[in-house]
Amino acid sequence: MAHDTHVLDTSPSTDWTVPQDWSHYTAEEHATWDTLFARQSKLLPGRASNAYLRGLDVLKLSKPGIPDFEELSERLMKLTGWQVVAVPGLVPDDVFFDHMANRRFVAGNFIRRPDQLDYLQEPDVFHDVFGHVPMLADPVFADYLEAYGRGGQRALGLEALKYLGRLYWYTVEFGLIAEPEGLRIYGSGIVSSFAESRFALDDPSPNRIVFDLPRVMRTEYRIDDFQQNYFVIPSFDELLRLTVETDFAPLYQELKALPDIAVAEVLPEDELVTRGTQAYALSKT
């Protein structure tokens, strides 16, 4: 990838941040962003949550192509006190949680190649910024992410990152919300994916299950394919309330005594929005 060289020119600081170096993006890289942005922006109305669609306006900045993090952070700070900081890739857990607890969102400063439009294993600037930043413009969700960051710092000392990571996965990355108009997507892994934006709402294969905190934290997930269980929150206010009011230390102890729940499993006590056919999962076996 042509951009790899300038991504790694500067060694990360102790907090792993690096300069975004906006002026070094190539015309091809900006064009890749524009292609992805246009495609997703056209697809998401009627699919993405109202909060996400409102927040999408924060990405419409004065410069073309990949957003300049300084300009983007200036707009976000005025809305919710968050800022976006560049990192060269995935960062250690303690660094990630510290940034989040202090309302700094870490974003990769590289972008996928044109032949990788539909899938990239490591999150790039499109996933991180297009997927996450619009939700940071929502005051309630912005509070949730800060609370999550503080919870992550506590979880480090309780050997419970596995459980907290699942909460992040099934909300921030792959969450659904029940809105008056119907089910909507808000998770960044869905809103930034052309294929999963349709699969998560339209395909009969996955289960769509009413959100239950302990259940979510017991549920395994896969990083290399569509999800087979999606969890549906009733509102962002309720998600924040649960996060703030739950005493996680005893919950972690309870979870450690229970078995994990498989990727596509449905429990008798689950409240289902839709029971999946599992046709997609079965086609892979």
Secondary structure, DSSP 8 states (H G I E B T S, - for coil): -TTHHHHSSS---TT------GGG--HHHHHHHHHHHHHHHHH-TTTB-HHHHHHGGGG--SSSSS--HHHHHHHHHHHHS-EEEEESS---HHHHHHHHHTTEEEEES----GGGTT--SS--HIIIIIIIHHHHTSHHHHHHHHHHHHHHHHHHTTT-HHHHHHHHIIIIIT-EEEETTEEEE--HHHHT-HHHHHHHHH-SSSEEEE--HHHHHHB---SSS--SEEEEES-HHHHHHHHHH--HHHHHHHHHTS--B-TT---TT--EEE----HHHHHT-
